[in-house]
Amino acid sequence: MAKNKKDARKATPAETPKLTNKDYQQELDHLHVELVKLQEWVQHAGLKVCIVFEGRDGAGKGGTIKALTDRVSPRVFRVVALPAPTEREKSQMYLQRYLPYMPAAGEVVIFDRSWYNRAGVERVMGFCSEEQVAGFLKSVPQVEHAFVDSGIILLKYWLEVSQAEQTRRLKARISDGRKIWKLSPMDLKSYGRWYDYSRARDAMFAATDTAHAPWLVANSNDKRRVRLNIISDVLSRIPYREVPREKVKLPARQKPGDYREPDYPFKFIAEKF
């Protein structure tokens, strides 16, 4: 019996061994090929895809989005990360500022945080009233139903990170000159309000986890695994086929004719590497 308990404990997701970089890159390369096929099908079939990424600070949204878009065209896969609203936008209907960014035929739009700011950071940090939050939670399922009825494939991902892993990642940003820009004053204020964010997340799920636009939760404690898992999930939820294409062959170059390399003094940059 003790042996069975030990085996069961080893099988828990929290203790799954980390992927080696080699295994990660092999899987990611394969998924990138499939994403290119998806991209071509989206254009061919005129699909409209909207992917929303939400989660706590340090949950890994940015890295997951980068992995998702690394090998596809930014003209097809558009990433939207809106700044704080202007005074004019604050006076608009709340969802109004997001509507111009919704996908047209042949596009995949990815929101790095979205209209759900109202149910999360705005609520926790006191940037809106509880009445405004209640109105948002009541109306957004209807708005998303309209999105889906218009033909948009709407995918909503919540990246779930543990307290310990969030702390480790945010501390790493402090000491890493490449990442310090990711640690905003708002992140620092938000860090201490873990359970306020938990309550806000729970209320958001209860009101907006619908049949037509469900919340899809991904364990993001392992950055490599969550990237692979989300990309794989995206591919599984959007029906696509490989678009037939003619075999690519480079044409012959033209002959130089009377062209001669100029004596122009090109200003080459210093070759330090």
C-alpha positions in Angstrom: 0.0 0.0 0.0 2.8 2.4 0.9 4.4 1.8 -2.5 1.1 2.6 -4.3 0.9 5.9 -2.4 4.4 6.8 -3.3 3.8 6.0 -6.9 0.6 8.1 -6.9 2.5 11.0 -5.3 5.2 10.9 -8.0 2.6 11.1 -10.7 1.2 14.5 -9.5 1.5 17.3 -12.1 3.4 19.5 -9.6 6.3 17.0 -9.6 6.5 16.3 -13.3 10.1 16.7 -14.3 11.0 19.7 -16.4 11.5 19.3 -20.1 15.1 19.4 -21.4 15.7 22.3 -23.8 16.3 19.7 -26.6 13.0 18.0 -26.0 11.2 21.4 -25.7 12.7 22.7 -29.0 11.8 19.5 -30.9 8.2 19.7 -29.8 8.0 23.4 -30.4 9.5 23.1 -33.9 6.8 20.5 -34.7 4.0 22.8 -33.3 5.4 25.7 -35.2 5.0 23.8 -38.5 1.4 23.1 -37.6 0.8 26.8 -36.7 2.0 27.7 -40.2 -0.5 25.2 -41.7 -3.2 26.8 -39.4 -2.2 30.3 -40.6 -2.5 29.3 -44.2 -5.9 27.7 -43.6 -7.1 30.8 -41.7 -6.3 32.9 -44.7 -7.7 30.3 -47.2 -11.0 29.8 -45.4 -11.4 33.3 -44.1 -11.5 32.3 -40.4 -11.8 34.8 -37.6 -9.9 33.8 -34.5 -9.6 35.7 -31.2 -7.4 34.4 -28.4 -7.5 36.0 -24.9 -4.7 35.5 -22.4 -5.2 36.3 -18.8 -3.5 35.5 -15.5 -1.6 37.0 -12.6 1.6 39.0 -13.1 4.4 36.5 -13.8 2.1 33.8 -15.0 3.9 33.5 -18.3 1.5 35.2 -20.7 4.2 37.1 -22.6 6.4 34.1 -23.2 3.5 31.9 -24.2 2.4 34.5 -26.8 5.9 34.9 -28.1 6.2 31.1 -28.5 2.8 31.0 -30.3 3.7 33.8 -32.7 7.4 33.3 -33.3 7.2 31.5 -36.7 4.0 33.0 -38.1 3.2 36.3 -39.9 2.4 39.3 -37.7 0.1 40.4 -40.5 -2.1 37.3 -39.8 -1.3 36.7 -36.1 -1.8 40.2 -34.5 -0.9 40.7 -30.9 -2.9 43.4 -29.0 -1.6 44.8 -25.7 -3.4 48.0 -25.0 -2.0 50.7 -22.7 -4.0 52.3 -19.9 -7.1 54.0 -21.3 -7.0 57.7 -22.2 -9.4 60.1 -20.7 -11.6 59.9 -23.8 -11.6 56.1 -23.7 -12.6 56.2 -20.1 -15.8 58.1 -21.1 -16.7 55.5 -23.7 -18.7 52.3 -23.3 -16.2 50.0 -21.6 -15.9 47.4 -24.3 -15.8 50.0 -27.1 -12.0 50.4 -27.1 -11.5 46.7 -27.8 -14.0 46.3 -30.7 -11.7 47.9 -33.4 -9.1 45.2 -32.7 -11.4 42.2 -33.2 -10.4 39.9 -36.1 -11.6 40.2 -39.7 -11.6 37.3 -42.1 -8.2 35.7 -42.4 -6.9 37.0 -39.0 -5.9 35.7 -35.6 -6.0 38.4 -32.9 -4.2 37.6 -29.6 -5.0 39.8 -26.6 -2.2 40.1 -24.0 -4.8 41.0 -21.4 -8.2 42.1 -22.6 -11.5 43.5 -21.6 -11.2 41.2 -18.5 -8.9 43.9 -17.0 -12.2 45.2 -15.5 -12.8 42.0 -13.7 -9.2 41.7 -12.5 -6.7 44.5 -12.0 -9.2 47.3 -12.3 -11.4 45.7 -9.6 -8.5 44.7 -7.3 -6.7 48.0 -7.5 -9.9 50.2 -7.2 -9.8 51.7 -10.7 -13.5 51.0 -11.1 -16.6 50.7 -8.8 -18.2 47.4 -7.8 -21.3 48.6 -9.7 -19.2 48.8 -12.8 -17.7 45.4 -12.2 -21.2 43.9 -11.7 -22.4 45.5 -14.9 -19.4 44.1 -16.8 -19.8 40.6 -15.5 -23.5 40.7 -16.5 -23.0 42.1 -20.0 -19.8 40.4 -21.2 -21.3 36.9 -21.7 -23.9 38.5 -24.1 -21.2 40.4 -25.9 -19.0 37.3 -26.3 -22.1 35.4 -27.5 -22.4 38.1 -30.2 -18.8 37.6 -31.1 -19.3 33.9 -31.6 -22.5 34.4 -33.5 -20.6 36.6 -35.9 -18.3 33.7 -36.7 -15.4 34.5 -34.4 -13.6 31.5 -32.8 -13.1 32.8 -29.3 -10.6 31.1 -27.0 -10.0 32.3 -23.5 -6.9 31.1 -21.6 -6.2 31.6 -17.9 -2.6 30.8 -16.9 -2.5 29.6 -13.3 0.7 30.1 -11.4 1.5 29.2 -7.8 2.5 31.8 -5.2 6.0 30.3 -4.8 6.6 30.4 -8.6 5.2 33.9 -9.0 7.5 35.1 -6.3 10.5 33.4 -7.9 9.8 35.0 -11.3 9.2 38.5 -10.0 12.4 38.3 -7.9 14.3 37.2 -11.0 13.1 40.3 -12.8 14.6 42.6 -10.1 18.1 41.2 -10.7 18.0 40.7 -14.5 18.6 43.8 -16.6 16.8 42.1 -19.5 13.6 41.7 -17.5 13.5 44.7 -15.1 11.2 46.5 -17.5 8.6 43.8 -16.9 8.3 44.8 -13.2 6.0 47.8 -13.1 5.0 49.8 -10.0 1.5 48.2 -10.5 3.0 44.7 -10.4 4.6 45.5 -7.0 1.3 46.8 -5.6 -0.6 43.8 -7.0 1.9 41.3 -5.6 0.6 41.6 -2.0 -3.0 41.2 -3.0 -2.9 37.5 -3.9 -6.2 36.6 -2.3 -8.0 39.7 -3.6 -7.0 38.5 -7.1 -8.2 35.0 -6.3 -11.6 36.3 -5.3 -11.8 38.4 -8.4 -10.8 35.4 -10.6 -13.4 33.2 -8.9 -16.1 35.8 -9.5 -15.0 36.2 -13.1 -15.1 32.5 -13.8 -18.5 32.1 -12.2 -20.0 34.8 -14.4 -18.2 34.4 -17.7 -17.3 30.7 -18.0 -20.0 29.9 -20.5 -20.7 27.2 -23.0 -20.1 29.5 -26.0 -16.9 31.0 -24.5 -15.5 28.8 -21.7 -12.4 29.6 -19.7 -9.5 27.2 -20.5 -7.1 26.9 -17.5 -3.4 26.0 -18.0 -0.9 25.2 -15.2 1.9 27.6 -15.9 4.4 26.7 -13.2 6.6 25.1 -15.9 7.1 27.7 -18.7 8.1 25.2 -21.3 5.3 22.8 -20.7 2.6 25.5 -20.6 3.7 26.9 -23.9 3.6 23.5 -25.6 0.3 22.7 -23.9 -1.4 25.9 -25.0 -0.2 25.8 -28.6 -1.3 22.2 -28.8 -4.7 23.1 -27.4 -5.2 26.0 -29.8 -4.4 23.7 -32.7 -7.0 21.2 -31.4 -9.8 23.7 -31.1 -9.5 25.3 -34.6 -10.5 23.0 -37.4 -7.8 23.3 -40.2 -6.4 21.4 -43.1 -3.1 21.8 -44.9 -3.7 24.0 -47.9 -2.3 22.4 -51.1 0.6 24.4 -52.6 2.8 24.0 -55.6 6.4 22.8 -55.0 8.6 25.8 -54.4 11.5 26.2 -56.8 13.8 29.3 -56.9 13.9 30.9 -60.4 17.1 31.4 -62.2 18.8 34.7 -61.5 19.1 37.2 -64.3 22.6 37.7 -65.8 24.5 40.8 -64.8 24.7 42.3 -68.3 26.4 45.6 -68.0 26.0 45.9 -64.2 29.2 46.5 -62.2 29.6 46.8 -58.5 29.8 50.5 -57.6 32.8 52.2 -55.9 30.3 53.8 -53.5 31.8 53.9 -49.9 29.1 51.9 -48.1 29.0 52.8 -44.4 29.4 49.3 -43.0 28.8 48.9 -39.3 31.7 47.8 -37.0 32.0 44.0 -36.9 32.5 43.4 -33.2 31.4 39.7 -33.4 
